[in-house]
Amino acid sequence: MTEPHSIASHSGATPAGDTVTARLESVRRSIADTCAAAGRPAGSVTLVAVSKTHPAEAVEEALAAGQRVFGENRVQEAKGKFPALRERFPDLELHLIGPLQTNKAKDAVVLFDVIQTLDRPKLAEALADAMAKTGRRPRCLIEVNTGEEPQKAGIAPGEVEGFLAACRDTWNLPVTGLMCIPPVEEEPAMHFALLADMARRAGLAEVSMGMSGDFETAIRFGATHVRVGTAIFGARPYPPAG
């Protein structure tokens, strides 16, 4: 995915001002400008800063710049990074945006404020059990496989209505929205339009869609949450192979 034109490139030498703070401000401006152009109120889109694989120091810089909503892919990584930060920033909101194993459901319920990847009945059952045991009830978003890709997690569009009803009636889960990750080789706009329409028909207020390369398009189609990592934190640091 290409980065939006308003986001500084992260290849080559680091230019002056190319910091987490500067990139965060650039993304915020892009969000505000896109909302204004779409006739949406300022503040109608929540920026989820995706800090997966980045160190706590990078998160601290974003916190110092006023960012309070973050996304992580893995329970274990978030456990090592966020409890200490939350002690200093109690208004921090943490979203799980990666796949969740049922045996990690309790840890996720304790740690996260929002679980965006509710994608199957077994996980719904595990989350309901964990919520009953811990007394915590993080908001849940159903992950929709809008492209119906066989290798990808998520509920098929035609099954969302039934799954949502079961989440509410059988498992009593606090489902507040839908989330999607469009197929990389397809134009994301059609998937964003589908997800927003499904959420609207279901009476769900939260629509999480759009990442670093396409969050402006997602906002135009009604995203309430955009998940932006690379455009804020730069390329992800991966450990060397071997």
C-alpha positions as CSV (number, residue, x, y, z in Angstrom):
1,M,0.0,0.0,0.0
2,T,1.2,3.5,-0.8
3,E,1.3,6.1,2.0
4,P,-1.0,9.1,1.7
5,H,0.6,12.0,-0.1
6,S,0.6,14.0,3.2
7,I,2.7,11.5,5.1
8,A,6.5,11.8,4.9
9,S,8.4,9.0,3.3
10,H,10.3,6.7,5.6
11,S,12.8,5.4,3.1
12,G,16.4,6.5,3.0
13,A,17.9,9.1,5.4
14,T,15.7,10.4,8.2
15,P,14.8,14.0,7.4
16,A,14.7,16.7,10.0
17,G,11.5,16.6,12.0
18,D,10.8,13.0,10.9
19,T,9.8,11.9,14.4
20,V,6.9,10.1,15.9
21,T,5.6,13.4,17.1
22,A,5.9,15.0,13.6
23,R,4.4,12.0,11.8
24,L,1.5,11.8,14.3
25,E,0.7,15.5,13.7
26,S,0.8,14.9,10.0
27,V,-1.7,12.0,10.3
28,R,-3.9,14.1,12.5
29,R,-4.0,16.9,9.9
30,S,-4.8,14.4,7.2
31,I,-7.7,13.0,9.3
32,A,-9.1,16.5,10.0
33,D,-8.8,17.7,6.4
34,T,-10.5,14.5,5.1
35,C,-13.3,14.8,7.6
36,A,-13.8,18.5,6.6
37,A,-13.9,17.6,2.9
38,A,-16.4,14.8,3.6
39,G,-18.6,17.1,5.6
40,R,-18.0,15.1,8.8
41,P,-17.6,16.8,12.2
42,A,-14.2,17.3,13.6
43,G,-13.4,14.5,16.1
44,S,-15.8,12.0,14.5
45,V,-12.8,9.7,13.7
46,T,-10.7,8.0,16.3
47,L,-7.1,7.5,15.5
48,V,-5.8,4.1,16.7
49,A,-2.0,4.4,16.7
50,V,-0.8,0.9,15.9
51,S,2.4,0.4,18.0
52,K,2.9,-3.4,17.3
53,T,6.6,-4.3,17.2
54,H,7.6,-0.8,18.3
55,P,9.2,-0.2,21.7
56,A,7.6,1.5,24.7
57,E,9.7,4.5,24.1
58,A,8.0,5.2,20.8
59,V,4.6,4.8,22.5
60,E,5.8,7.3,25.2
61,E,6.6,9.9,22.6
62,A,3.1,9.5,21.1
63,L,1.6,9.8,24.6
64,A,3.6,12.9,25.2
65,A,2.1,14.3,22.0
66,G,-1.4,13.7,23.3
67,Q,-2.2,10.3,21.6
68,R,-4.2,8.1,23.9
69,V,-5.6,5.3,21.7
70,F,-3.3,2.5,20.7
71,G,-3.5,-0.8,18.8
72,E,-1.5,-4.0,19.4
73,N,-1.6,-7.3,17.5
74,R,-0.4,-9.7,20.2
75,V,-1.5,-10.2,23.8
76,Q,2.0,-11.1,25.0
77,E,3.7,-8.0,23.4
78,A,1.0,-5.7,24.9
79,K,1.4,-7.3,28.3
80,G,5.1,-6.4,28.3
81,K,4.5,-2.8,27.1
82,F,1.3,-1.3,28.4
83,P,0.6,-2.0,32.1
84,A,3.4,0.3,33.2
85,L,2.4,3.0,30.7
86,R,-1.2,2.8,31.8
87,E,-0.2,3.5,35.4
88,R,1.2,6.9,34.2
89,F,-1.6,7.5,31.7
90,P,-4.8,6.0,33.1
91,D,-6.9,7.5,30.2
92,L,-5.0,5.3,27.7
93,E,-7.2,3.1,25.6
94,L,-5.8,-0.1,24.2
95,H,-7.3,-2.0,21.2
96,L,-6.5,-5.6,20.2
97,I,-6.3,-5.6,16.4
98,G,-4.7,-8.9,15.8
99,P,-6.0,-12.5,15.9
100,L,-6.9,-13.8,19.3
101,Q,-6.4,-17.4,20.4
102,T,-9.1,-18.7,22.7
103,N,-6.5,-19.6,25.4
104,K,-5.5,-16.0,25.5
105,A,-9.1,-14.7,25.9
106,K,-8.8,-14.0,29.6
107,D,-5.5,-12.1,29.3
108,A,-7.0,-10.1,26.5
109,V,-10.1,-9.2,28.5
110,V,-8.0,-8.1,31.4
111,L,-5.6,-6.0,29.3
112,F,-7.5,-4.5,26.4
113,D,-10.4,-2.0,26.4
114,V,-11.5,-2.9,22.9
115,I,-11.2,-6.3,21.1
116,Q,-11.6,-5.6,17.3
117,T,-11.1,-9.2,16.1
118,L,-14.1,-11.2,17.3
119,D,-14.2,-13.6,14.4
120,R,-15.7,-17.0,15.4
121,P,-18.2,-18.6,17.8
122,K,-15.5,-20.4,19.8
123,L,-13.8,-17.0,20.5
124,A,-17.2,-15.4,21.4
125,E,-17.8,-18.2,24.0
126,A,-14.2,-17.8,25.4
127,L,-14.6,-14.1,25.7
128,A,-18.0,-14.4,27.4
129,D,-16.5,-16.8,29.9
130,A,-13.5,-14.5,30.5
131,M,-15.8,-11.5,31.0
132,A,-17.9,-13.4,33.5
133,K,-14.8,-14.4,35.5
134,T,-13.0,-11.1,35.5
135,G,-15.9,-8.6,35.6
136,R,-14.3,-6.6,32.8
137,R,-16.3,-6.1,29.6
138,P,-14.2,-4.6,26.8
139,R,-16.1,-3.5,23.7
140,C,-16.0,-6.0,20.9
141,L,-16.0,-5.4,17.1
142,I,-16.9,-8.3,14.8
143,E,-14.2,-8.8,12.2
144,V,-15.8,-9.2,8.8
145,N,-14.1,-11.0,5.9
146,T,-15.4,-8.6,3.3
147,G,-13.5,-10.3,0.5
148,E,-14.5,-13.8,1.6
149,E,-10.8,-14.8,1.4
150,P,-10.4,-18.4,2.4
151,Q,-7.0,-17.8,4.1
152,K,-8.2,-14.9,6.1
153,A,-10.1,-14.8,9.5
154,G,-13.4,-13.1,9.9
155,I,-17.1,-13.6,9.5
156,A,-18.5,-13.8,6.0
157,P,-20.8,-10.8,5.1
158,G,-23.8,-13.1,4.7
159,E,-23.3,-14.6,8.2
160,V,-22.8,-11.3,10.2
161,E,-26.4,-10.8,11.1
162,G,-26.8,-14.2,12.6
163,F,-23.4,-14.1,14.4
164,L,-24.2,-10.7,15.8
165,A,-27.5,-12.0,17.2
166,A,-25.8,-14.9,18.8
167,C,-23.1,-12.6,20.3
168,R,-25.8,-10.6,21.9
169,D,-28.4,-13.2,22.8
170,T,-26.3,-16.3,23.6
171,W,-23.1,-14.8,24.9
172,N,-24.2,-11.4,26.0
173,L,-21.1,-9.7,24.5
174,P,-20.9,-5.9,24.2
175,V,-20.6,-5.8,20.4
176,T,-20.4,-2.1,19.3
177,G,-19.1,-2.3,15.8
178,L,-17.5,-4.0,12.8
179,M,-13.9,-4.2,11.5
180,C,-12.4,-5.3,8.2
181,I,-9.1,-5.6,6.4
182,P,-9.8,-5.5,2.6
183,P,-7.9,-7.8,0.2
184,V,-4.6,-6.2,-0.7
185,E,-5.1,-6.6,-4.4
186,E,-8.5,-5.0,-4.5
187,E,-9.7,-1.4,-4.4
188,P,-10.5,-0.9,-0.7
189,A,-13.4,1.5,-1.3
190,M,-15.9,-1.2,-2.2
191,H,-15.0,-3.1,1.0
192,F,-15.3,0.1,3.1
193,A,-18.7,0.9,1.6
194,L,-19.9,-2.7,2.3
195,L,-18.7,-2.6,5.9
196,A,-20.2,0.8,6.7
197,D,-23.5,-0.2,5.2
198,M,-23.6,-3.4,7.2
199,A,-22.9,-1.5,10.4
200,R,-25.6,1.0,9.6
201,R,-28.2,-1.7,9.0
202,A,-27.2,-3.5,12.2
203,G,-27.4,-0.3,14.2
204,L,-23.7,-0.5,15.2
205,A,-22.0,2.8,15.9
206,E,-18.3,1.8,15.4
207,V,-16.7,1.1,12.0
208,S,-13.0,0.3,12.1
209,M,-11.4,0.3,8.7
210,G,-8.5,1.9,6.9
211,M,-4.7,1.8,7.6
212,S,-1.7,3.9,6.7
213,G,-2.2,3.6,3.0
214,D,-5.9,4.1,2.7
215,F,-7.3,5.7,5.9
216,E,-8.4,8.8,4.0
217,T,-10.6,6.7,1.7
218,A,-12.0,4.8,4.7
219,I,-12.9,8.1,6.3
220,R,-14.8,9.2,3.2
221,F,-16.8,6.0,3.4
222,G,-17.7,6.4,7.1
223,A,-14.9,5.0,9.2
224,T,-15.2,5.9,12.9
225,H,-11.8,4.3,13.7
226,V,-8.7,4.2,11.5
227,R,-5.7,1.9,12.4
228,V,-2.5,3.7,11.5
229,G,0.9,2.3,12.3
230,T,3.7,2.8,9.7
231,A,2.7,6.4,9.0
232,I,3.2,7.3,12.7
233,F,5.9,5.0,14.0
234,G,7.8,4.3,10.7
235,A,8.7,0.9,9.3
236,R,8.3,-1.9,11.7
237,P,11.6,-3.2,13.3
238,Y,11.9,-6.9,12.7
239,P,14.5,-9.0,14.5
240,P,17.2,-10.4,12.2
241,A,16.6,-13.9,10.9
242,G,18.5,-16.8,12.4
